[in-house]
Amino acid sequence: MSDRWKTDHVKESIICLDPGHGGVEYGVKAYGLSEKDVCLDMTRRIAAYLNRHGKVRGLLTRAGDTALDWRERIRQAEDIEADLLLSIHTNGSENPMEAGFETYISGCAGLDLRSLQARLHNHVAAFLRPFGIWDRGKKYDSESYRGWIPLLEEAPCPAIQLELFYLTHAGEKSWYRHSRFRDALAFTIAEGAALLLQRENRLPVR
């Protein structure tokens, strides 16, 4: 955590919110949706809830349809002295039955980061369960299809990647089309992230 937490005068923490993909990098495309747009929409909603919170600020690595490589995303997290980095993604598969929610952290993560991942993951999974979006588990980036995720490996602060649901699954993408669902999911992620930082820094929960 940043040195600013050594003083009692500063009560605000910062979450770097990273919408996956952008620009010419669309990510998953299915049913008329693209991952880059879904991620940006969800991240804006998460930031809006965080910035109403009063003790936690959410700052985006990209506010529009911009192409960024992982080094630029890390540089932005460093510049804002982020206490936590959340990378927001959706999933996809050639198998239309593939479905579910999962999170990733660095394979080098220690107990503290694994604890943060578990608390946020369980918080979001509990929200998604009644919608039929099942829990695929808490994973290391070595379990991803690429075998590693440099953003998680090189981040200057605790970093978690959320794969919210499968755009290629007809049922899961249909939930995303409901604005109330998007708002509720964004609120759940913002709430879970804020609680993580409040607990770590002994701040009162509002």
N, C-alpha and C positions, 0 to 999 in steps of 0.2 A: 504494500500500500504506500501511497505518497507520504512524504515527510509532513505534509500539511496536517495530517491527522495527529501529529504530536502536540498540537495546540488545541485548547478548548474553545478557541474563538471561532474556528471554522467548522461549520456543521454540514457543509455541502460536499457530496461526492459526485463523481462524474462517470457515466457509462458511455463508452464509445459504441454506438450502434452501427453495424456494418451491413447494409443491404447487399446481398450477394449479386455478383455479375454486374451488368450495365454496359451501355453502348452497344458495340457489335457482339458482345458476349451475352447471348440471350438466356443461357442456362436451359432448363427444361422447357419445352413448348408442347402444349397439348390442349385440346378443346378450346382453342382460341385464346389461351392464356400463355404468358411467358413468365418464367421464373423471375427474371430481372424486374418486371413490373410488379409482380406479387410481393416480392421482397421489399421493394421501395415503399409500396402502399402500407404493408404491415409495419415497417420500421418507422415510418412517419407517425403512425397511430401510437406505437409504443412510446416514441419520444414525446408526443403530446401528453400522454398520461404521466410520464415521468416528470415533465416540466411543470405539471400542476401540483406535484407532490410537495415541493418546498425544500426538501433536503437532498434530493438527487436530481442531477441534470442529465438529460440524454442528448448527445451530440452525434450527428450522422457523418459518416465518411463521405457519402455522396447524397446531395439533396435532389439531384435530377438524374437523367439518363446518361450517366458519365461512365466511361471505361476507366477502371483503376486496377493496377496490378496489386499483388499482396504487399509489396514493399511500400507502396504509397498509403495503403490502408494502415499499416503498422506505423508509418511516419506520423500520420494524423493522430493515432492513439497516443503516441509519444508526445506530440506537440500539446495536446490538451491535458496531459498527465492523467490519463484515464485510470480509474481504479478497477474497472472491469470492461472487457470487450465482449460484446455479443454479436456474433455473425449469424444473420438470418437467411435461411435458405428454404427451398422446398425440394422435394425428391422426385424422382422419375424412374421408370423402368419400361423395358419392352414388354414385360409381363403386366397386362392391365389389372391383374389381381393383386399385384404387389402393393402394400399399403402400410401406413403406420407413421409414428413419430419417434425420432431418435435424437440423441445429442452426442457431440464429440468433444473430446479434449485431447491435448497433447499426450502422446505415449510416454513422455518423460514426466508427466504430472505427478506431484506428490500428494500426500494425504489431504492437505488443505484444499487444493483445487478439486480433488475428487469429492470432497465434502460439499463444496459449492455446487458442482455439477449435479450431485445427487439431490440436493435440496431444490434447485431450480427445475431439474428434470421432473421430479415427482410432483411438484406444484403444477406444472403445465400438463403432465400426463393425466392427472386427476381431473382437470378441466376437460380434456379431449375425450376421455373414456365414454361419457354418456352419448357422445356424437358418433360412436363406433370407430373412432380413430385409436387403434390399439398401440400399446407401448412396445416398441422394438428394442428398447434398452439403452443403457448408458455405455458409450463406447469410446475407445481410443482411436485417434486418427489412423493408426496402423490397420484398423479394421475397415477403413473406407475403401472405395473402389480404386483410388489412386495410391493407397498405401501410406500416404502422409498428407497433412494439410499444413503448408508452410506458415499460414497466418497464425495457426495455433502454436506451432513450434517456436516461432520467433517473436510472438507478441510481448510487449514490455510490461504486461499486467496479466492477471488471470483472464483466460479467454475460453469461451464456450461457443460452439457452433450448434445452432438449433435447426434441424431438418423437420419442418412443421408437419408436413403431410405430403402425399403423392399427388402431383398434378395430373399424373397419368391414370389415376384411379377415379372412375366416374363418380363414386359416392363421396370421396373426400374433396374433390375439386368442387362439387356442388355445394358443399357447406361454405366454401370460400366466397361464393357468389352472393351470400347473404351478408349485408352490411352489419347487422347485429352480431353475427358470428365473428366477423373480423374485429369489431370493436371489443367484444368480450375476450377474444383470444389475446389481443394487444394488451388489454387491461391486465389479464392474468400474467403475461410475461413481465410487464412493467412492475406489477405488484411483487412478483417473485424475486425479481432482480433487486428492487428497492429493499425488500426484507433481508436479502443476503447482505447488502452493504450496511444496513442498520444493525444487524446482528454482529457483524464483524467489528463494527466501530462503536457498539454499545449506544446507539442512538435510539431514542424512543420511537416506537411504532405508532404512526398516526392512525 
